[in-house]
Amino acid sequence: MSATLTRSEAVTTEHLQELLNHSDESRARVILAAARTGELQAQVMLGQILLQGLGIQRDPQLALTWFELAAQRGSAMAFNMLGRCHEHGWGCAVDLPAAADHYHQAAERSLDWGMYNLANLMATGRGVERDLAAAFSLYLQAAELGHAKSMNLVGRCYEDGLGVASDPAAAHTWYRRSAQAGDFRGQFSLAGVLIAQGLFEEAEDWLRQALANGNLKFLRSARQALLQVPLARLRAIARDYHKRAAELGDAGDQQALEALAP
């Protein structure tokens, strides 16, 4: 793969995204060339596609190297991705304290994803001392920046009194904001509130939006919860969750679908 940019391929941060509306291989070529010329955003993007193997051979260790280069130049997202690598062992050994440190660097640079990821470690005491109040504060900061997943977790903290006094009304408000921002877990959380309020038609709408947007891990947990819903019209949606999980998952998901009563 050539690292040389032609005049027509010269890349700046402002129009990098415009050049990427092509195949995975074309995107990878542009990103690689731009990264090698020192374009900071491209260096982070190169690390990301190397992690996933999108249009380029998958290489987590090389991805880590590009994230390190971009972090040295102050990229908040690069620090966040270094945290992800150290948390999950992508291109390096799992090192939760190092992950927390990198997330902290990203959060200090006002990156919502850094705040969210650091809060997740603090909420569970992984790599850092467990601190629910500090986790809630970070979730709230990220939520106020528009981070949809953090909005849902702010709602969860208010609902369960995690790091903050319990406030059901505030929880419901944040669940709705998360749902409207497109987070499938927020949509599912809001549906639960609406079911408790007897607003079944609106709840069904949010459940179906969560179904359309949710990943496999979410679908597996949500399908079981829906089987416990007392209203038959909503409980029937559990079959749709099972069906979608079977499409995305493995033989176990197919077996779970077949085990449902007809």
N, C-alpha and C positions, 0 to 999 in steps of 0.2 A: 504494500500500500504506500503510495507516494506521500511524502510529507511536504511537498512543494505546492504553494498556493499560486495559481495563475492570477493575473490582474482581476479577472471577473469573479474570482473566488475570495478576494480579500475580505476578511471578517472583522467586524466591530461588534461590540456588545449590543448595540442598538438593532442591528439587522441579523444577528446570529440565528435567532429563532426563525426568521423568514427563510433562511437557507436550508432549514431542516425539514421542510415539507416534502420529503422524498422517501425513498426506500431506506431501510435500516442501514444498508451498506453505504449509500450516499451520505446519510447523516454522519455515519462513523468517519468517513473520509474527511468531511468538512471539519468535524470536531477535532479529529486528530491533528490535522494541519493547523488549525487555529490554536490549539493547545501548545503546539511546538513553537509557535511564533510568540507565545507569552500571553495570549488572551485568557484572562483569569476565569471568566465564566466557562469558557471552553475546557479549561483544565479540570474544573469540577465535573462538568458534564462527561468528560472523557472517563474519569474515575467511575462515574455512575454506569456508563454503558459497558465498561470493562467488568463491573460487578455482575451485570445481567447477561453479558454476551450478546448485546444487541448490535448486529451488523459487524461485529468484531469478535475475535476469539476471547472467550471469558478468561480473565486473569485477575483474581482478587488481590494478589500481591502487588501487581503493577498498579491496580486501582488505588491501593493504599499509598503507593509512592506519589501518585498524582495528587491525591488529597493532601498529603503532607506538604508538597510543593505549594499548593494553593493556600493552605493554612498559614504557611510561612509568610505569605503575602497579605494575610489578614482576612481571608474569605470566611465569613461566618458559616456558610453552608459547608465549606470544606471541614471546618472544625466539627460540625454536626455529623458529617459522614465519617470522620475519623472515630467519633463516638460510636456510631453504628457498627463500624468494623470491629472495634474493641469489645463492644457489648456482645456481638454475635459470632466473633471469631472469623471474620471475613478477611483473609489474607494475613492473619496474625492469630496469636493465641487469645482466647477470651481473657480480658483484663477489665473487670468492672470499675475499679477505681480510676483507671485511665479513661474509660468511657465517660465516667462522671466528670472528669476534669475537662475533657474535650467538649462535652455538652455545656459545661459551665462557661467555657470560652465563647461558644456560640451564643448562649443566652446573654452574656455580657455585651455582645454585639447586637442585641435586640432581635435575634432571630427567633421567631415563634416556635419553630420545630426544635431548636435547642432547649427552650424553656420546657416544652412538652416532654421531651425525652429525659431531661434531667429530673423533672417532676415525677416521672414514672419510676425512676430509680429511688428517689427519696421516699415515695409512697410505699415502696416495698422493702426498703433498706438494702438494696443491692448495690454494693460498691461504695455506699455512703451510709452514714447513720440514718435510720428511719426518722423522718420528720414530716408528719402529716400537715402541720401548719405551713411549713416552707413549701411543700408540694402544692398545697392549695393556692398559695400566693403566686407560684409560677404558672399554674394552670390558668389562674385569673388573668395574669399579665398577657399570656398567649391568647386567651379568649378575647380579651379587649383589643388585640391586634387583628382579630378576625379568624383565628385558628379554630376550625369547626370541631375537631376532635377534643380540643381543650374545653370548648364550650360544654360538650356533653359531660366531661369529667368534673367541671365546676358544678354542673347540676347534680352529679352523683355525690359530690362532697357535701353540697347543701342538703341533699335528701337524707344522707346517712350520718351527717354530723362529723365528717372526716376532716379534721384540721380547721373546722369552722363550726359555729353554732348551727344546729339544724334549722332549716328554713324552707319548708315545702314550697311556698310560693316562689321563692327565688329559684329553687330547683326546677320548677315547671317552666319558668321564664327562660332559663338557660337551655333546657332541653329543646324548647321550641326554636330558640335561636340556632342551636346546633342542627336541628332538623331542617330548618329553612336554608341553612348554609350548605346542606347536601351531605352531612355525615350520616351514614347508615345506622350507626349505633345511637346517635342522637334521635334519629327517626324512630327507632325501636323504643327508646326510652320514653319519648313523647307519647307513643302509642300506648304504652303501659299506663301513663298518667290519664290519658283519655278514656281508657277502658275503665279505670277506677271511678271516673266521673260519669260513666254511662254514655259517653259520646262515641258510640260504636262505629258509626259510619265514617267519621273523621279518623278514628283509630285504624280502621281497615285500610284507608287510603295511605296512611303513613307506613303501615306494615308492608304494603305492597311496594312502596318506594324503597324501603329498607331491603326488601327481597331483591329488587332489581339492582341495587347498588352494592349489596353485601359480598364480602369474600367468604371463602369456604369455612374458615374457622368460626366466623360469626354465624353462618348458616347452621352449622352443626350445633351450636349452643342454643340459638334462637328456636330451632325446630322443636327442641325438647320443652322449652318454656311455653311455647304456644299450645302444646298438648294439654297443658294444665289450665288453660283459659276456660272459664265456665260456659261462655256463649258459643254455641255450635258453629255459627257463621264465621267466627274468628278462629275457632279451633280448626276449622277446615283448611285455613290458610297454612297450617302446619304441613299438610301434604305437599303444598306448593314449595315450601322451604325444603322438604325432603327431596322433592324432584330436582330442584336446582342444585342441591348438594350432591346428588347422585351424578348430575351432569359434570360437575367440576371435580368430584372426588374420586374415590377408589371403590373397590368391591364392597368394603364395609358400608359405604354410603348407599350403595344399591341394595344391600341386604336390609339396611334400616328402612328404606322405602318399601321394600316388599313385605316387611314385617307389620306395616300399618294395617289396621283392619280396613276392609273394603268399605 
